[in-house]
Amino acid sequence: MKVLITSLMIATAAATLIRAQEEGASPADEAKTDPEVPKQYEVGEDTMSPDGRFAILYPVRDEDSNEGPSFPNVLVRLRPYEVIKELDVEPAWKEMRGSPAAKWGGNQFVAIWRQMKWGNVDLVVYELVNDKIKREEKIWPEVVKYFDRDFHQRFLKKYPKESDSYTFVADNSDVKSFEFKDHKLLLNISAENKPNLAPGPVWSAELYAVWDLDKAKFDKVDFKPGEISIRKPEE
C-alpha cells in the first residue's frame, strides 16, 4: 500500500511539473528577462500589447546619479528585438512624472500619452501593420483646441489678470480617460485652472468625444463648460 501511495504522489508531482512547463511564463515575465532587450532599458509590463510582442521601454534609473535619463523612451518589438518608434516625449524613467503610458486596441492600435501630476496629456495613437507604424494620429492638439477656446473666450476675457494656463486633471481613478471600442477611441477628459484649490476665480470644463481611428478625426464631440465660480481663501 505504501508503495502504491508513493507512486501516486510521484506521478502527481510529475504531471504538475509537466503542465507548468507547457504553460510557460507569462509574456510579462519573459519580457523582464528577455536577453534581446538592451541592458540600459527595462520593459513596461503595463504597456505590453495583448500578444506580448510590443511594449514601451524605459531607461534604467541610475540611483547613484542626479542626472535625468540618458536614453529616449521607445516603442519596440520584443522578439526579434527592433525599435519601432522613438517616442516624442522628454525621456522618463518608469513611473516618473511625465513618463509615457500605453493602452492597446487589439494588437493593431496603441494609444500613448504622458502621465502628469494631475492628469494625462499628449495623446497620440499609432496603427501598427506588419510590425511597422502605418499611421500616426496626433489627437491631443485637437483636444486642446476645445479647451483653449473656452478658457480664453469665456474665462480670461472676464478675468484677464488670471494666469493664462490650466491643467488637465483625472481625479477619479474609476473614470477611464481613454478607452478603445472597435475602431473608435472614447475620450473622457477634464481640465481646470486651479487643481491645487488655490483661491480666486475657478474655471473648469469637460470633453466627451469619440475619435474615429480609420478616418483620423473626431466622430463626435460633447464639450461641457463648467460654471465659473470664486473660491474664497481658507480662514
N, C-alpha and C positions, 0 to 999 in steps of 0.2 A: 504493500500500500504506500509506504514512504517513497519507494522508487517511482511509483506512478505519479504521486503529487509533485515530486521534484521535476519529473519530466514535463508535466503540465506547466509548471512555473517557468521553466526554461523556454518552452515553446511560446508562452505568452509574451515573455520578455523579448524574444527574438522577433515575434510578429510586430510588437510595438516599435522596435528599433527599425525594422524594415519600412514600416509605414511612415515613420518620421523622416527617414532618408528619402522616401519617394516624394513626400510633401515638400521637403526642402525649406530653405529660409525664405522669408518674405522678400519682395523686391527692395523694401526699405533697408532691411538688414543686410542684404547683399550689397547695396549701394554704399553702405558705411565702410565696407572693407574692399570695395572694388579696386583692384590694383591699377586699373587704367585711369582713375581719377588722379590728377596731379596732386602731389603732396601739399602744395600751398593752398589747396581748396578742401572744403567739406561740402557734402551733399545736403541740400534742404529737403529732408524727408517729406515735409508737408507740401512741397512744391512738385512732387513727382507725378507724372502722368499715370492714368489708371493702369496702363500696361507695363509701368515701371521702366520705360525706355528713356524718358526725358525728365530733366529736373533743372532747377536753378542751383548753381554752385556759389558758395560764399567763401571769401578769403579766410583762411585760418588766422585767428587772432593771436598776436604775439603778446603774451601777458607781461613780458619784460620791457615792452616798448610803449611810449606815449604817443606814437605816431599813428595816423589812420591807416586803413587798408592800402596796400601797395598794388593790389590786383583788382581788376574790374569784376563785377558780378556778371555771370554768363549763363545763358540757357544752353544746355548741352544734350547730346545723345550720349547715354552712358556706355552702351556696348553695341558696336565698337565705338570707342570714345571719339567725339567730334564736337567742336564748338559750333552751335547753330547760330547764336546771336550774342554779341557783346551788348549788354543792356545799357541804355542811355540814361543811367542814373549815377549819382555820386556813389562810388564804391562803399559797401557797407558789410559789416560782419553779420552773421546770423543773429536775429533778434535785436539788432542795433536800430535806434530810431532812424527812419529813412530807408531801412532795408527793404528790398523787393519781396513781394509775396505773390503767390500764383494760385489760380483756380482753373481747373480744366473742364472743357466741354467735350466729353469723349476724349479721344486721343488726337483730335484734329485742331481744336481751338484751345488756346490758353490765354487767360486774362492775367495781366501782370500789373501791379501797382506798387506804390511805396507806402509803408506803414509809418504814420507820423504820431506825434504825441496824442492828438485829439481824434484823428480820423485818418482816412485814406486819400491819396492824391495820385495824379499822373497815371491814370488808367489807359492801358493800351492792350489791344488783342492781336495775337499772331495766329495766322492759319498755317498749319504745317501739312505739307504734301510731299511724299517721298523723302522724308527726313530733311526737308528744306522749308524755309519760310516762303510761302506763296504770296501772302498778303499781310500787310501791317496796317491796322486800323487804330489811329490815334483818337480815342474817344474823349479824352479829358478836355482838350480845348473846346470841344462842342458843348460839354457840360458847363464849363466855366462861363461861357457866353451868357447863359441864362442868369446866373448868379451876379455876374458883373453888372449887367444891365439894370437889374432890380436894385442892387446895392447903391449904384451911383445915382440913378434917377429918383428912387424913392427915399433913400436914406441920406446920402451925402448932400443932396440939394437942400434938405431940411436941416441937416447938421453938418455944415461944411468944415467946422473946426475939428470934427472927429477924425481919427486915423483912417487913412484910405486903405484899409486891409480888413479881411475877415478870415475865418478859419473853418475848414471842413471838419465836421465832428461825427463821431459814431458812438454815442453814449450807451446805447442799448446793445449788449452783446448778442441778444437773440435776433436782432434785425440783420438780415443779410444785405450788405451794400451792393454786392454783385452776385448774380445767380444765372447760370445758363439754363435755357429751356428750349429744346430743339435747336434751331439755328438762330436763336434770339439770346440777347443778354439783357436781363432785367436789372434796372438800377434803382436804388433807394438811397438818396444822398441828401445830407443836411449840412447847413452852414450857419454860423453866427459870428458876430463881431467881438463878443466878449465871453468866450467859453470859460474864462478864469473867474467869472462872476464879479468883474470889476463894476463899479457904479457908473451911471451915466446912461445915455441913450443906447438901447439894445435893439439890434436888427437880427432877423433870422429868416430862413427860407428853406423849403424842401423841394426836391425834384424826384418825381417818379417817372421813369421812362423805359422804353423798350428799344433797344438797338438791334437793327437787322444786320446780322453778320454777313449775309450774302450781298446785300446792297450797300453795306458800309455806311449806313446813315440811320437816324432815328426813325422808327416806325410810329412812335407815339411818345408825346411828352406832356406831362402834367406838372407844371411848376406852381408851387403854392407859397406865396409870400407870407411871412409871419407878421403878426401885429407888432408895430414899433412901440416900445414902452420905455419908461425911465426907471432904472434900478437905483434905489436910494443907497447911500453909504450905510454900512453897518454901524450901529451905535456902540 
